[in-house]
Amino acid sequence: MDWQRALDEFSLPSPEDPALSGEEGAERLSRLARSLENARRGHADIALIDLRRIVRDAPGFGAAHALQGLVEMQAGWANRAEACFRMALEGDMTPEDQIRTVGWLETLRAETAAAAKGRHPERPAADAPVAMPPRPAPLLEPPAISGEDPAMSRLVRPAREGRRRARMASRGERRRIAEEMKEARTLSSTAPVSVEAARSERSQKARPAGVRVLTWVLAASVSGLVLYGAFVAIPAWIAGHEPTGPAGSPTPSAYPSPDPSASASAAPSPTLDPTPSPVPTPSREELDRQAIAAALPDVEIGEALAGTDMTAAADRLLQARDRLEGVPDALSATSGGPTAGDLRTRIADQFRKIGRSACSAYRVQAEELFGAKRYEEALVPYLKAYAIDPGYYGGGVAYYIGRCYQLLARPDKARPYFQFVVDNFQGRDIAEKAAGRLLELAGT
């Protein structure tokens, strides 16, 4: 399951929840909204600090337990998340939230069981017979190498069955083994000769001289026969048995030579399909529903933060308003859910309450950046204040947006803001200043 998506779709509880009554309830709702925001940004550790404090002060707050379970899953603590979901079901929750939490709990248990099954393969039952591996066959005794001490052959002979002990090698045998190993290491380091070849050479030296001469004569005779058969007898036999035609010429082969053109036509090279399969694109209505679903949590968080952090609340409300741009008022994300018009009304109500305070906070931030000549950064809070109230500060916000663009050498972007001040604040000093700036930009 995509737990991050569950966090994005999580909705804050209604202020009518028993755990949100009074001043303490408003503080809990603010902390809950802040923790939800931190979790969506990936700061699970910070979100859990507020959530654990909330559930400690209000153990029956089911929504807080449910959100804590989602954040614990985001942090990778499945056992803690399961305990939080169970606590959420024991607390106060709406029927819809209970159904959603039960779904999360069942999904979590299924994922945990699947992961455990993958990590621990199924073991046989305790009373099931255990198949023992077959007993290995005894090693065959290797033949004694000619010239080798018979005692060495007895050393490699496997122990007989029974209680009979194996004989230990004597001191002379151990000395002989050490000399053989030293000789093998010397041969392997000086020439690419294996230990078996060294033993064979040693055994040949141990043979009598007559036997060695006879062996060399036989080997030379066999080599001569092989060479004679390869270069004389076999080619003559092949020439005498080659099939010929009526005129003595060789008979043509029964298998016709392959025709390159025929093989090329019989197996044409595959051609790739130049046209890829079309990817289905969502309809305009589906995109609008997705925009409404994304704007709803922004509105809820903005409403929750309105009493504690006005700039954060205004950021959320502006983001929600941008998401709803061009979406029909009557459209909703789900059946029975709030429409785009409902969300726009809630956004406008919040801006009527906190709009001037939020603009003032934005202006203070922007003036500090403007004084430090950080004009690109100053544009961000100035434009946010302008989006809430274009005429705020007696046109001063619009004027300083134009000044930022002018100082950044963007005259085309600066002119509309200066013209807005001239058109809407005639007879004031700021309008005369804006007109002077327009004259400065006339030559650019």
N, C-alpha and C positions, 0 to 999 in steps of 0.2 A: 504494500500500500504506500502511496505517496503521502507521508506524514507532513511534509512541508506544505502540500496543497491543503491538507486538513487545517493546518494553522492559518493559512491565508483565508480559508472560508469560515473560520471560527467567528461567531458573532458575540458581542458582549451582552450580558444579561440585562433585562429590563430594570430600571431604577425601582420598580415595585417589588423586587426581590427582598425577602425579609432581611437578608444579610446586608442590604444596601440602605437601610433606613437610618436617618439621622446624619450628623456630621461625620461619624465614623464610617458610615456606609458610603458617603461621597468620597472619603479618602480611600476606601477599599476599591471603589470603582476606578478612581484615578490610577491607583497602583496596578490594578488589573489591566487597564488599557496600556499603561507604560510597559508592563511585562509582555503583553501581546505584541507590542511594537518591537521590543528588543528581540523577541523570539523570531518574528518574521524577518528581521535583519540578520539572523544567524547568531545572536548573542544569547545563547541558551543559559550560560552560567549567570549572567546578570539578571535574566528574566526569572530564574529559579529563586533568587534572593528575595524578590518581592512576593512571589507566589507562596513560598514557604512561610513568610510572615503573615500573609493573608489567611492561609488555612490554619495557622496557629491561633490567630485571634478569632476566626470564625470557622470552627470545625464543620459546621453544617452547610457551608457555602459550596454547593455542588459544582457550580460553573468553574470556580477556582480550582477545585480538585481535577476536573476534566481538563482544563487548560494546562495544569501542571503535568498531567499524564502525557499530553501531546509534546510538551517541552522535554520531558524525560525521554520520550522516544526519540526526539530530535537529537538529544545528547547521547543516545545509545544505551540507556538503562531500561531494558525491557521489564525487569522485575519490579522496579520502582514505578514504572508507568502502569503496570497491571494493578498494583496496590492503589494508586491514585484513582484509576477508573472505578475500582470497587468502592472506594470512599465517596466518589462522586455520586454513584447510584444510591448510596445510603443517605445522602444529603438532600437538600431541597432543590428540585429541578422541575422544569416544565416537562410534560409528556414528550414533546418533540426532542428536547435535549436528552431525555432518558433513552429514547430510541437510538439517537445518534451515538450516545456513549456506549450503549450495549453493542452497537456495530463495531465501534473501535476496539472494545474489549475482545470480542470474538475474533476480529482480524488479528489482533496482537497475539492471542493464544494460538491461532492457526499458524502464524509466521514462526512463533517460538517452537511449536511442535515440528514444523517442517525443517527448521534449522537444526534442531536436536537430532532428528532422524538422519539428516545429512552428515552430521559430525560423528555420530556413534552408530555404526552399522549394527544391524540386528544380530544379537548373539544367540547361539543355540540354548535351548532350555537346559536347566541344571541336571535334570535326570536323563537327558538324551545321551545315547551311547557316543563315545568319542572314538573316531576312527584313528587307529594308530598307523603310523607309516610302516610300510613293509620293511622287514629286516634286510639289510644289504647283504648281497651275496659275498662270500669270502673272496679275497683277492687271489688271483691265480699266481702261482709261484713263477717268477720270471726264470727263463733258462739261464743256466750258469754260463758266463762268458768264458770262452776258451782262454786259458792261462790265468784265470782268476782263482784265488784261493777258495776252496770249497767252503771254508768257514764263512766267507762273505755271503755265499748263497744261503746259508742257514740263517744269517741275520735278517734277510728280507722275507723269510718264510713266515706267514701269519701264524699267530698262536692257535694251537688246537683247542677245541672246545673241552671244557672240563675245568678242573681246578689246577692244572699243570702250569707252573710258572715258566715265563720266558727266560732263556739263558742270556746273561749279560755278556757283552763283548769283552774279550780279554784285553790286556794292555797292548799286546802286539797287534791285535786287530784294530784297536782304536788308532794306533800309530800309523798303520797301513792306510786306514781311511783318511787320516789327516794328510798323508803324503799324496793320496789320489786327489783330494780336494785342492791341495796346493798346486798339483800338476795341471788340473783342469782350469784353475784360475789363470795360471801362467799361459796356457795355450789360448784361452779365450781373449786375453789381453794382447797377445802378440800377433795372432792371426785369427781370421773368422772361421775357426774350427770348433765344432761342437764337442761336448764331453763324450758322446757316443763314438764320434770319429776318433778321438784320442784313445779311447779304450780299444777300438778295433785295430788302430795302428800298433798299440802295445801288444795286443794278442797276436798280431801277425809277426811281430819281432820275436815273440816267445816261441813261434813254431820252428821246427827244424829247417835247415837251409834247403834240403831236397824238396820238402813240401812247398816251400815258398817258390822255388824255381818252377815246379810243376804247375802251381797256381798261375804264375805269370804266363807260362806257355799256353795254358788253356784259355786264359783271358784274351791273349793275342789272337788265337785261332778263331774264337767266337767273334771278335771284332772284325777279323778279315772276312768271315762268312757274311756278316751283316752288311759290310760295305759292298761286297760282291753282289749280294741280292738287291741292294738298293740301287746300284748304278748300272748293272749289266743284265741280270736275269729278269728282273721284274719289267723293265722297259721292253725287252725282247718278247716276253710273253704277251704283253699288252698289244704290241704291234702285230703279232701273229693272230690274235683273236679279234681284231677290230672288224666290225661288219662293213661289207662293201656292196656297192650297187652292181648292176649288170655289167658295166664297163670297168669294174675294178675301183671306181671312185667311192669314197666313203658315202654311206647312206645318210641322207639329211636327217636331222633330228626329228623325232616324232612330236616334239613340243615346239610349236611355232614361237618365234621371237616376239616379244611384246611390242605392240604398236603404241608409240608414245602418244599419238593423237587420240587413239581410242581410249587409253587409260585416262587421259585428261578429260575427255568428254564423259566418261563413265562416272567419275567421282568429282563433281564440281566442288570447288572450295566454298565453304559456307560464307554467307554474307551477313554482316551485322545489321540489325534493324536500326536505321538512322533515327527513327522517331521514338523517343522514350514514351513510356506509358504516362498518360496525363495524371497529374496530381489534383485531387478534388479540392477546390477552393471553397471556404465557407461563404455562405450567403451574407448579404448586408444585415439582415435581421439577426442572424446568429452572432455576427460581430458586435452588433448593438447590445444583445443580451449579455455577451461576455463583458462589455464595457460597464454595464449596470452592475453585474456581479462583482467586478473589481472596484467600483466606486462605493458600494455599500459599506464595506469595512472602513474605508477612508472617512466616510461621513460619521460613522459610529465612533471612531477613535477621535475625530475632531470634536465631536460633541462632548466626549468624556474628558478631553484635555482642556476644554474651554475655560474651566475655572482655575487651572493650575499653571499651564504653559501655553500662553496665547499664540506665540509664534509657531510652536509645534502644531497647535490646533489649526491655525491658519494655513500652514503648509499642507496639512491633510485635506482641508476643505478646498483649497485651490487645486490640488491634484484631482480630487473627485470631480470638481467642476470641469476641468479639462477633459477628463475621461468621458463625461456626458455630452461633450460638444457634438452637436448634430444628431443626437439620439432622440427619437420622437418621445414626447411627454407621456403618451399612453402605454408605452412598451415597458414590460417588466422582465426581470431575469427568469423568474419562476412563476408558476401559477399561484396567485394569492400574495406574491411578494410586492415590495414597494416599487412603484413605477419611477421612470426617470423624472417625471414632473414632481413626484413626491420628494425625491432626493434633492432636486433643485430648490424646492421650497424650504427644506430643512437647512440647506447651505445658506440661502439668503437670510433666514432667521438668525443663524449663528453670526453671520457677518454684521447684521444690524446690532448684535449685542457686543461683539468683541472687535468689530472692524477698525474703529478709530484707535483703540489701544494697540492692536496688532500693527497698524500702519506706523504708529509712533515708535514702537520697538524696532521695526524695520528701518525707519529713518535714522534712528540713533546708530544702528550698525553701519548703515551706508555712509553717514557723515564721517565716521571714524576712518573708514577705508578711503573715502574721497580725500580726506586731509592727509593721508599717507601716500597719496598719488597712486593708489591701487585701483585704478578706474574700472578695470575689467571685473574685479571682484565686487566693487561697489554697485555695479549694475544689477547684481542678483537681488539684494534686498530692496533697491529702488524699484525695480520692475514688479516685485511682489506687492509692494505698497500701492503702486499704480494700478495693478490688477484688481485690488480690493476697492480703491477709491481713486479714480484718475485725477480728481481735483483736490486731493488732500494737500494740506499745508499751503493753501492758497495758491496752488499751481506750482509750488516749490519742488515737489517730487518730479513732475513732468519736466520742469526746467533743468534740474540737475541730471536727469536721464539724458537730455539733449547735450548737456555739457560733457558728460562722460563720453558720449559718442564723438563729440567734436574733438576732445583731447586724444581720443584713440584714432583720429583721422578717418572717421566714417561719416562724412557729411550727409550722405543720403539717408542714414538712419537718424541723424540728429534733427533734420529739418521738420519732420512731422511733430515732434514734441515741442519745439519752439513755436511752431504755428498753432498748436493746441493752446498754448499759454496766451498767445496774442489774441486768438479768437474768443476765449472764454473769460479772460480777466482784463478786459479793456479798461483803461483809466488807472491802472495800478502800476506801481514801479516795476514789478516783475514782468509785466507785459512789455514795457519799454526796453528792459534788458533783453527779453527774448527777441524783440524786433531788431535790436542791435546785433545780436548773434546771427540772425538771418542775413543781415547785410554782410557780416564777415564771411558767411558761407556762400555768398552770391558768386564770388570769383572762383570757387572750388568745384 
